[in-house]
Amino acid sequence: MCSAEPINCFPVLVNILSNTFLRLFNSTERIRVWSDPFPHIKNPGLMHEIFYRCLVFMLLLIAGLPSHFAMSSMDDYKVK
């Protein structure tokens, strides 16, 4: 019925149980349950802005990592 991940399985389980209880009480109504773990952004401009901000952040992070490793190895060389 659903995958083993709880984020996918719990809404499906709630849907099955709630519809079963409704059928037990002779109801014709149904309950629909859905899960959207990630919000959908309808504005593509906002999506591009978020992407470019993350890209700039990652580039700055990558630019700083080699110097960190170089300083660490220099300290190890001094201590021997």
N, C-alpha and C positions, 0 to 999 in steps of 0.2 A: 504493500500500500504506500509506503514512503521509505525514504532512505534512512540510514541509521543515525544521521545527525539530528540532534534535538531541535535545532532551529527549524528544520523542515518537518520533522515528525510530529511535534506537539500540535500545530494547527490542524493537521490532518486528523489526528486522534480526537481533538475537541470537536471537529466537524462530524466525524463518524458517531461519537457518543451523543452529541446533541440531537442529531437527526434520528438516532435510534430511540431516544427518549420521547421525541415528538411523535414518532410513529406508534410508540406504546400507548400514548394518550390519545390516539385516533385523530391526530392533527394533520391537516393537509399542507401546512406551512413547512418550509425548510430553512435552515440556517446555513449561510455560506461563510467560511472562514478562509482568509488568505494571509500570506506572509510576504512582506517586502522588506528584507533585512537591510537593503540599501535604498535610500530615498532617491526617487527619480527627479532629476532636475529638468524642468521644461524649458529653461532659458539656456540656449547653447552658448551665449556670450559669457554667462556666469560659469559654465562648465569649462570653457577655454581659459578663463581667468584663474580658476582653481588649479587647472592643469599647469599653467605657466608659473604660478607661484610655487607649486610643488617642484617643478623642474628647476627653478632658480635655487630653491632651498637645497635640493640634492646636488646641484653643481657646486654650490658653496661648501657643502659638506665634503664632497669628493676632493675639492681643492685643498681643504685643510688636513685631510687624513695623511698624505705622504709626509708632510712636515712633522706630524705627530710621531710617526714611526721612525723618522730620521733622528729626532731628538731622543727617543727612547733608546735607539741603538748607540747613539753617542754617549749617553749616560752609562750604558753597559760597558762601553769601551773604556771609559775613564775609571770605572770601578774594577774592571777586569774580572 
